[in-house]
Amino acid sequence: MIVAATLAIMVTMALAVTRALLGRTVYDRILAVNVFGTKTVLLIAALAFLTGRPDVLDIALGYALINFIGVIAVLRYFEYGGPEEDGN
């Protein structure tokens, strides 16, 4: 059952990468990268369960924190101080 869940997570990761590459707006792309990061955390947790190494979950939690802070930083950058559009 956990193997099927791992494969499903990998399929959704592929869909998130597709959305990140083909997204219409920058917010679509940011959301897809956030989904990919979340699925990566889930994949690490599932693989930790499969291999019987629960100590790897600390790495997954650290990656989740970095993913969250990174997405918030990128959203603030594009909302308040994004690239200038004046062509200079």
Backbone bond lengths (Angstrom), bond angles and torsions (degrees), N, CA, C in turn:
res aa  C-N    CA-C-N  psi(-1)  N-CA   C-N-CA  omega(-1)  CA-C   N-CA-C  phi
1 M - - - 1.440 - - 1.527 111.84 -
2 I 1.336 115.90 -40.70 1.468 119.25 -179.17 1.525 110.58 -70.00
3 V 1.325 116.88 -28.02 1.465 119.92 176.76 1.522 109.93 -67.96
4 A 1.322 117.13 -40.22 1.469 120.53 176.92 1.523 110.49 -64.69
5 A 1.306 117.59 -38.50 1.467 120.59 177.71 1.525 110.69 -65.42
6 T 1.329 116.96 -39.95 1.461 120.86 177.88 1.524 110.95 -63.24
7 L 1.321 116.64 -42.58 1.467 119.43 177.41 1.525 111.78 -65.17
8 A 1.326 117.50 -38.35 1.458 120.49 177.83 1.531 111.00 -65.26
9 I 1.316 116.62 -38.15 1.465 120.25 176.82 1.522 110.18 -63.37
10 M 1.323 117.14 -40.57 1.464 120.49 179.82 1.527 111.43 -66.57
11 V 1.327 117.08 -35.68 1.470 120.06 177.19 1.523 110.06 -65.90
12 T 1.330 116.83 -43.45 1.470 119.09 179.06 1.527 111.68 -67.91
13 M 1.318 117.51 -29.35 1.462 120.16 174.57 1.524 110.63 -66.11
14 A 1.331 116.66 -40.13 1.469 120.00 176.99 1.522 110.84 -64.26
15 L 1.327 116.96 -38.80 1.457 120.10 177.37 1.533 111.19 -66.37
16 A 1.316 116.92 -36.51 1.463 120.48 178.54 1.525 110.93 -67.17
17 V 1.328 117.16 -39.01 1.469 119.84 176.79 1.528 110.33 -64.26
18 T 1.325 116.33 -40.61 1.467 120.38 177.40 1.522 110.43 -60.85
19 R 1.323 116.45 -43.12 1.466 120.38 178.82 1.528 111.28 -66.32
20 A 1.320 117.14 -36.36 1.458 120.27 179.09 1.530 111.12 -66.52
21 L 1.309 116.84 -34.94 1.461 119.87 -179.76 1.523 112.80 -80.43
22 L 1.315 117.46 -31.62 1.460 121.32 -174.22 1.527 114.03 -109.49
23 G 1.326 118.31 8.49 1.459 120.90 -177.72 1.517 112.09 -62.94
24 R 1.317 115.79 144.54 1.466 120.44 -177.66 1.518 112.58 -74.73
25 T 1.319 116.49 -42.01 1.462 119.80 -178.65 1.519 109.61 -116.24
26 V 1.318 114.72 167.73 1.456 119.67 179.24 1.527 110.28 -65.93
27 Y 1.330 117.41 -30.00 1.460 120.16 179.65 1.533 111.48 -71.01
28 D 1.325 117.52 -33.56 1.462 120.27 172.94 1.523 110.73 -61.54
29 R 1.312 115.59 -42.24 1.459 120.21 -178.88 1.525 111.68 -68.10
30 I 1.338 116.28 -40.96 1.457 119.95 178.70 1.525 110.47 -64.15
31 L 1.313 116.50 -42.44 1.458 120.42 177.89 1.525 110.91 -61.59
32 A 1.331 116.95 -40.88 1.466 120.13 179.12 1.525 111.26 -64.77
33 V 1.327 117.13 -39.44 1.466 119.95 177.28 1.527 110.55 -66.05
34 N 1.331 117.12 -37.43 1.460 120.48 176.60 1.530 110.75 -64.57
35 V 1.316 117.14 -42.89 1.471 120.79 177.32 1.528 109.99 -61.99
36 F 1.333 116.71 -41.72 1.460 120.20 178.95 1.530 110.74 -61.84
37 G 1.327 117.06 -41.91 1.462 120.11 177.90 1.513 112.52 -64.04
38 T 1.325 116.21 -40.78 1.462 120.23 178.05 1.525 110.90 -64.76
39 K 1.311 116.76 -42.53 1.464 120.37 178.49 1.528 111.16 -66.41
40 T 1.325 116.69 -31.00 1.462 119.29 176.31 1.518 110.84 -65.08
41 V 1.324 116.52 -40.84 1.462 120.49 176.71 1.526 110.13 -62.03
42 L 1.333 116.86 -43.65 1.468 120.14 178.07 1.531 111.41 -63.45
43 L 1.331 116.24 -39.50 1.464 119.97 179.26 1.530 110.98 -65.09
44 I 1.321 116.97 -42.36 1.467 119.88 177.18 1.523 110.46 -61.36
45 A 1.332 116.58 -41.78 1.467 120.00 179.46 1.525 111.08 -64.70
46 A 1.329 117.37 -42.50 1.466 120.41 179.21 1.528 111.27 -65.45
47 L 1.330 116.62 -41.75 1.462 119.22 178.43 1.528 111.42 -67.83
48 A 1.319 117.10 -33.88 1.468 119.51 175.65 1.524 110.28 -63.66
49 F 1.331 116.67 -38.90 1.459 119.86 177.70 1.526 110.82 -67.49
50 L 1.347 116.49 -42.36 1.467 119.90 -179.72 1.523 112.46 -62.97
51 T 1.322 116.67 -40.48 1.458 119.76 -177.03 1.524 112.94 -87.22
52 G 1.337 117.16 -8.34 1.451 120.03 179.16 1.514 113.79 75.04
53 R 1.334 116.63 29.19 1.460 121.47 179.99 1.523 110.08 -119.88
54 P 1.321 118.33 84.79 1.466 120.12 -178.59 1.525 113.82 -70.21
55 D 1.339 118.25 -11.51 1.456 120.17 178.83 1.527 112.17 -68.64
56 V 1.320 117.41 -17.62 1.462 121.81 179.13 1.530 110.95 -73.38
57 L 1.311 117.69 -17.15 1.461 120.96 179.86 1.522 112.07 -63.58
58 D 1.321 117.95 -26.35 1.460 120.44 175.13 1.527 110.81 -63.13
59 I 1.320 116.56 -38.93 1.455 120.85 177.02 1.520 110.18 -65.00
60 A 1.325 117.24 -40.69 1.459 121.24 179.16 1.520 110.84 -63.26
61 L 1.324 117.77 -41.51 1.459 120.54 178.32 1.531 111.93 -66.27
62 G 1.303 116.77 -39.35 1.469 120.18 175.82 1.515 111.71 -63.92
63 Y 1.320 116.71 -40.94 1.464 120.59 177.67 1.527 110.69 -65.65
64 A 1.322 118.03 -37.66 1.465 120.98 177.96 1.527 110.50 -63.20
65 L 1.315 117.34 -40.70 1.459 120.86 178.42 1.522 111.09 -65.22
66 I 1.316 117.25 -44.63 1.464 120.80 178.28 1.526 110.34 -63.16
67 N 1.320 117.61 -40.55 1.461 121.87 178.72 1.526 110.53 -61.70
68 F 1.316 117.38 -45.43 1.461 121.79 -179.27 1.529 111.22 -62.65
69 I 1.319 116.58 -49.44 1.462 120.33 -178.50 1.524 110.72 -65.39
70 G 1.328 117.09 -38.54 1.463 120.48 178.84 1.518 112.68 -64.08
71 V 1.317 117.23 -42.54 1.468 120.55 179.73 1.525 110.33 -66.18
72 I 1.315 117.64 -41.92 1.463 120.55 177.75 1.527 110.08 -62.43
73 A 1.315 118.09 -41.85 1.464 121.43 179.77 1.529 111.27 -63.69
74 V 1.315 116.90 -44.12 1.469 119.82 -179.83 1.523 110.76 -66.51
75 L 1.321 117.87 -39.77 1.465 120.27 177.59 1.522 111.42 -63.64
76 R 1.315 117.72 -42.19 1.463 120.27 177.69 1.519 110.71 -65.07
77 Y 1.317 117.76 -37.68 1.458 121.49 179.00 1.524 110.33 -60.96
78 F 1.312 117.19 -47.52 1.449 119.96 -177.86 1.522 113.09 -75.03
79 E 1.329 117.53 -24.65 1.457 119.22 179.43 1.525 111.98 -80.89
80 Y 1.331 117.54 -41.31 1.456 120.11 -172.63 1.525 114.16 -108.27
81 G 1.314 118.18 -35.00 1.449 118.56 -173.34 1.509 113.22 -138.42
82 G 1.312 116.25 41.50 1.454 120.66 -177.47 1.507 112.68 -67.67
83 P 1.298 116.14 -178.13 1.470 119.49 -179.88 1.526 110.86 -63.02
84 E 1.312 114.65 141.11 1.466 118.89 -176.89 1.515 110.02 -74.47
85 E 1.312 115.72 144.14 1.456 122.15 -174.79 1.519 113.14 -101.28
86 D 1.342 119.27 8.04 1.458 120.43 -174.39 1.519 114.70 -82.04
87 G 1.311 118.18 -4.84 1.453 122.29 174.72 1.509 114.69 85.27
88 N 1.329 119.97 6.32 1.462 122.16 179.22 1.492 111.75 -85.60
